Amino acid sequence: MTKRLRIQIVLPFRGITGGNLVLVELANRLAARGHEVWMLFEHVDVPWWKPRGFTRVKLRDAGWKSWIDWFDLRVPVVRCHQLEDRYVPDADVILASYWLHIPKIAALSANKGRKLYYVQAYETDFNEDSETKVSVDATYRLPFRHIVVASWIGRLLWEKFAQPSVKVNPAIDYTNLPVPVGREFRNPPRCLMQHHTPAVKGVADGIRAFELAARDVPGMTLSLFGPHSGQFETPHRTLGRILPTQLGGLYREHDILIWPSHSEGFGVPPVEAMACQCAVATTDNGGSEEFAFHEGTALVSPSHDVESLAANIIRLAKDMELRRRLARTGCEWVRKHITWERTCDAVERCFHDDTLWKGPNSPVLPKDAVIRGQ
């Protein structure tokens, strides 16, 4: 094992998202390797005259109520009033991923830890306001070591901000995603899509593509999942928030995952779907290039191209042999190449080795041969 380190990982917010899921799983995994790890959470004190909020914070501070109720987090959550030296514990490493936290962490003293910016998306894509976009871009110029989750982000940091990066793909926990035994593929198929509110996620495109495809495939259905899907006005089935322990059943109950994002940092749900032999129709959204190889592990259409996405859904719906082959090869590929063992090995090396940052997407570990679904 590498030297035992004190590692604080800054939690952007308490809700369940793909990015937060990666952070809390990484925390658990690093702690299991013998490091002292905690999640650092910025949350101001609630005044006593607001009894409900005050009580909840105090119960969580005391450990009687969890800050994270959607995940089996096995490391402490340390609440700090503000991300300032007087509140932040000393550590060897501080890892952050949320742009609003980055300027505050940049101002921390060196004894708060080696500063690493874990870039999980180009966050200007999620902000419409032009002033906010300028503020987001400014964070990429601050003196951090940048770790990116996908090649396209590394290229962007290099070309736009002259910032070197190392690429470390996130991984997923296969414990709740066992390989399906005797996987059945329904005909007509059941389609699945994650619901998001930001326009960049392409939900409107995905629904439109499904509805176009459904004209050719009578009886095909669509389910949407995500924390806010229950309030989304749609004629299609909505499932609400899905906990990590429920994911395996969710993907096994569906045949095709539609992933219509315009821009995606990495894309955890399509990897999860592949791991459960759920065929994927995705857009070429940046992150998908890490695992979705057209005709090899998935069907890929241009971003924003609703008609092409619909055509790929129709192909998967009508061609059972194609659907079976992509489901099988996608499952084999992600389980071989996207593992927490490799991710943790790479992240640990980033904690120690300053020589890694040589340009865009500098390699951290020797690459395995890429088998594009063959």
C-alpha positions in Angstrom: 0.0 0.0 0.0 1.1 3.6 -0.6 1.7 5.9 2.3 -1.3 6.5 4.5 -2.7 9.9 3.8 -5.3 12.2 5.4 -7.7 12.9 2.5 -10.6 15.3 2.5 -13.1 15.2 -0.4 -15.3 18.2 -0.7 -18.9 17.2 -1.2 -20.7 19.7 -3.5 -24.1 19.2 -2.0 -26.1 16.5 -0.3 -28.3 15.3 -3.2 -27.8 12.1 -5.3 -26.2 12.7 -8.6 -23.8 10.7 -10.8 -20.9 13.0 -9.8 -21.7 12.8 -6.0 -22.0 9.0 -6.3 -18.5 8.8 -7.7 -17.1 11.0 -4.9 -18.7 9.0 -2.0 -17.7 5.7 -3.5 -14.2 7.0 -4.0 -14.1 8.0 -0.4 -15.2 4.5 0.8 -12.7 2.8 -1.5 -9.7 5.0 -0.4 -10.6 4.5 3.3 -10.7 0.7 2.7 -7.1 1.0 1.4 -6.1 2.4 4.8 -6.2 6.1 4.3 -7.9 8.5 6.7 -10.7 9.9 4.6 -13.6 12.3 5.3 -16.1 14.2 3.3 -15.9 17.9 3.8 -19.3 19.7 3.6 -19.8 23.4 3.7 -23.0 24.3 5.5 -23.6 27.4 7.6 -25.0 27.2 11.0 -28.8 27.4 11.2 -29.9 30.0 13.9 -31.7 28.6 16.9 -34.9 30.5 16.1 -35.4 28.3 13.1 -36.0 25.1 15.1 -36.5 22.6 12.4 -33.3 23.4 10.5 -31.3 24.0 13.7 -32.4 20.6 15.1 -31.6 18.7 11.8 -28.1 20.2 11.6 -27.3 19.4 15.2 -28.6 15.8 14.9 -26.4 15.4 11.8 -23.4 17.0 13.5 -23.8 14.5 16.4 -24.0 11.6 14.0 -27.6 10.7 15.0 -28.9 11.6 11.5 -26.9 11.1 8.3 -25.9 13.8 6.0 -26.1 11.3 3.2 -29.2 9.2 3.3 -29.0 7.6 -0.2 -25.7 5.8 0.2 -23.8 3.6 2.6 -21.1 6.1 3.4 -18.5 4.7 5.7 -16.4 7.8 6.3 -17.2 10.8 8.4 -18.9 13.9 7.0 -17.2 16.9 8.5 -19.3 20.0 8.3 -17.4 23.3 8.1 -19.1 26.7 8.5 -17.2 28.1 5.5 -14.3 26.9 3.4 -11.8 29.0 5.2 -8.6 28.1 7.0 -10.1 28.5 10.5 -12.8 25.9 9.7 -11.1 23.5 7.3 -9.1 20.6 9.0 -5.4 20.1 8.1 -4.9 17.2 5.6 -2.4 15.8 3.1 -4.9 16.1 0.1 -8.0 18.1 -0.6 -10.0 17.0 -3.6 -12.8 19.2 -5.0 -15.1 19.0 -8.0 -17.6 21.8 -7.7 -16.7 25.1 -9.4 -18.2 27.3 -6.6 -15.8 25.7 -4.1 -12.7 26.1 -6.1 -11.8 29.8 -5.5 -12.3 29.2 -1.8 -10.1 26.2 -1.8 -7.4 28.0 -3.8 -7.2 30.5 -1.0 -6.6 27.9 1.7 -3.1 27.5 3.2 -0.9 24.6 2.1 -1.4 22.6 5.3 -5.0 22.0 4.2 -3.7 19.6 1.6 -2.4 19.2 -1.9 -5.1 20.8 -4.1 -6.7 18.6 -6.8 -9.5 19.7 -9.0 -11.5 16.7 -10.1 -13.3 18.0 -13.2 -16.3 15.8 -13.9 -17.9 18.1 -16.4 -17.4 21.5 -18.2 -19.7 23.3 -15.8 -20.4 26.3 -18.0 -22.7 23.9 -19.9 -25.0 23.9 -16.9 -25.2 27.7 -16.5 -27.1 30.1 -18.9 -25.9 33.3 -17.3 -22.9 34.8 -19.1 -21.4 36.2 -15.9 -21.6 32.8 -14.3 -19.9 31.2 -17.3 -17.0 33.7 -16.9 -16.7 32.8 -13.2 -16.7 29.1 -14.0 -14.0 29.5 -16.6 -11.9 31.4 -14.2 -11.7 28.4 -11.9 -9.9 26.4 -14.5 -7.0 28.9 -14.4 -6.4 28.6 -10.7 -3.4 26.8 -9.4 -4.7 23.2 -9.1 -3.7 19.9 -10.4 -6.5 18.9 -12.7 -7.9 15.3 -12.9 -10.4 14.8 -15.7 -12.9 12.0 -16.1 -12.9 12.0 -19.9 -10.6 12.9 -22.8 -12.7 15.7 -24.2 -12.4 17.6 -20.9 -8.6 17.2 -20.9 -8.5 18.5 -24.5 -10.7 21.5 -23.6 -8.6 22.4 -20.6 -5.4 22.3 -22.7 -6.8 24.2 -25.7 -8.8 26.9 -23.9 -6.9 27.3 -20.6 -3.4 25.9 -21.3 -3.9 23.6 -18.3 -2.3 20.1 -18.3 -4.4 17.2 -16.9 -4.4 13.5 -16.2 -7.3 11.4 -17.1 -8.9 9.0 -14.6 -12.1 7.5 -15.6 -14.6 7.1 -12.7 -15.9 3.6 -12.0 -19.0 2.0 -10.7 -19.7 -0.4 -7.9 -20.9 -3.7 -9.5 -22.1 -5.1 -6.1 -25.6 -4.0 -6.8 -25.3 -4.7 -10.5 -24.7 -8.5 -10.9 -24.4 -9.9 -14.4 -28.0 -11.0 -15.3 -28.4 -14.7 -15.5 -30.8 -15.8 -18.3 -31.3 -12.2 -19.4 -34.7 -11.8 -21.2 -35.2 -9.2 -23.9 -38.8 -8.1 -24.4 -40.4 -7.5 -27.7 -41.6 -4.8 -27.9 -38.9 -3.4 -25.7 -39.1 -1.3 -22.5 -37.0 1.9 -22.8 -35.4 3.8 -19.9 -34.1 7.3 -19.7 -32.8 9.4 -16.8 -34.7 12.7 -16.2 -32.8 15.9 -15.6 -33.9 19.5 -15.5 -30.9 21.2 -17.2 -31.5 21.5 -21.0 -28.0 20.3 -21.7 -29.1 16.8 -20.6 -31.2 16.6 -23.7 -34.3 15.1 -22.0 -36.7 16.8 -24.5 -34.7 15.4 -27.4 -34.8 11.9 -25.8 -38.5 12.0 -25.3 -39.1 13.2 -28.9 -36.8 10.5 -30.3 -38.6 7.8 -28.4 -42.0 9.1 -29.6 -40.8 9.1 -33.2 -39.4 5.6 -32.8 -42.6 4.4 -31.1 -44.6 5.2 -34.3 -42.6 2.3 -35.9 -42.6 0.1 -32.9 -46.1 -0.2 -31.4 -46.3 -1.2 -27.8 -42.8 0.1 -26.9 -42.8 2.0 -23.5 -40.6 4.6 -21.8 -39.8 5.0 -18.1 -38.0 8.1 -16.7 -36.1 8.0 -13.4 -34.4 10.7 -11.3 -35.2 12.7 -8.2 -37.5 15.2 -10.0 -39.0 12.9 -12.5 -42.1 12.4 -10.4 -43.0 16.1 -10.8 -42.3 16.1 -14.6 -45.4 16.4 -16.7 -45.3 13.6 -19.2 -47.6 10.8 -20.4 -44.7 8.3 -19.8 -44.0 6.4 -16.7 -42.0 8.2 -14.0 -40.1 6.3 -11.2 -38.8 9.1 -9.0 -35.5 8.8 -7.2 -33.7 5.4 -7.5 -31.3 4.4 -4.8 -28.0 2.6 -5.7 -29.4 -0.6 -4.2 -32.3 -0.5 -6.7 -30.3 0.1 -9.8 -29.7 -3.6 -10.8 -33.4 -4.3 -10.8 -34.1 -1.1 -12.7 -31.8 -1.9 -15.6 -32.9 -5.6 -15.7 -36.5 -4.5 -16.1 -35.7 -2.5 -19.2 -34.1 -3.4 -22.5 -32.8 -0.1 -24.0 -31.3 2.9 -22.2 -31.7 6.2 -24.1 -28.9 8.7 -23.3 -29.6 11.9 -25.2 -27.3 14.3 -23.5 -25.8 17.2 -25.5 -22.7 17.4 -23.3 -21.7 14.9 -20.7 -18.7 14.7 -18.4 -18.6 10.9 -18.4 -22.0 9.4 -18.0 -22.4 6.9 -15.2 -26.0 5.5 -16.0 -25.0 4.2 -19.5 -22.1 2.3 -17.9 -24.4 0.9 -15.3 -26.9 -0.1 -18.0 -24.2 -1.8 -20.0 -23.1 -3.7 -16.9 -26.6 -5.1 -16.7 -26.8 -6.0 -20.4 -29.2 -3.2 -21.2 -28.5 -2.0 -24.7 -27.6 1.7 -25.1 -28.6 4.3 -27.6 -26.5 7.4 -26.9 -25.4 10.6 -28.4 -21.8 11.5 -29.2 -21.8 13.9 -26.1 -18.1 13.8 -25.1 -18.2 11.4 -22.2 -19.7 8.6 -24.3 -16.5 8.3 -26.3 -14.9 6.6 -23.3 -17.1 3.5 -23.5 -19.8 3.8 -26.2 -18.2 2.6 -29.5 -20.7 2.7 -32.4 -21.8 -0.8 -33.5 -19.3 -2.2 -30.9 -20.7 -1.6 -27.5 -23.6 0.8 -28.3 -25.3 2.8 -31.0 -24.1 6.4 -31.2 -25.8 9.3 -32.9 -24.8 13.0 -33.3 -25.6 15.2 -30.4 -28.9 17.2 -30.9 -29.9 14.9 -33.8 -33.3 13.6 -32.7 -34.0 11.8 -36.0 -30.7 9.8 -35.8 -31.3 8.9 -32.2 -34.8 7.8 -33.1 -33.4 5.7 -35.9 -31.0 4.0 -33.5 -33.8 3.2 -31.0 -35.8 1.7 -33.9 -32.8 -0.5 -34.9 -32.4 -1.8 -31.3 -36.1 -2.4 -31.0 -36.5 -4.3 -34.2 -33.2 -6.1 -34.5 -33.1 -8.5 -31.6 -29.8 -10.0 -32.6 -28.2 -6.5 -32.7 -29.7 -5.7 -29.3 -28.4 -8.9 -27.8 -24.9 -8.5 -29.2 -24.5 -4.9 -28.1 -25.8 -5.8 -24.6 -23.3 -8.6 -24.3 -20.3 -6.8 -25.6 -21.1 -3.6 -23.7 -21.3 -5.6 -20.5 -18.0 -7.4 -21.1 -16.2 -4.2 -22.0 -17.2 -2.0 -19.1 -16.6 -4.8 -16.5 -13.1 -5.3 -17.9 -12.0 -1.7 -18.3 -14.0 0.4 -15.8 -13.1 -0.8 -12.4 -12.6 0.8 -9.0 -9.2 -1.0 -8.6 -7.8 0.9 -11.6 -9.4 4.2 -10.6 -8.1 4.1 -7.0 -4.6 3.1 -8.2 -4.6 6.1 -10.5 -6.0 8.6 -7.9 -3.5 7.5 -5.3 -0.7 8.1 -7.7 -2.0 11.6 -8.4 -1.8 12.3 -4.7 2.0 11.7 -4.8 3.5 12.2 -8.3 3.9 15.8 -9.6 5.5 14.5 -12.8 2.3 13.2 -14.2 1.0 16.5 -15.5 2.7 16.8 -18.9 -0.1 17.8 -21.2 -3.7 17.0 -22.0 -4.9 13.6 -20.7 -1.5 12.5 -19.5 -1.7 8.7 -18.6 -1.5 7.7 -15.0 -1.3 3.9 -15.4 -0.4 1.7 -18.3 -3.3 1.3 -20.6 -5.0 -2.0 -21.2 -5.7 -2.9 -24.8 -8.9 -1.3 -25.9 -11.3 -3.9 -27.3 -14.1 -2.0 -29.0 -16.8 -4.6 -28.4 -15.0 -7.2 -30.5 
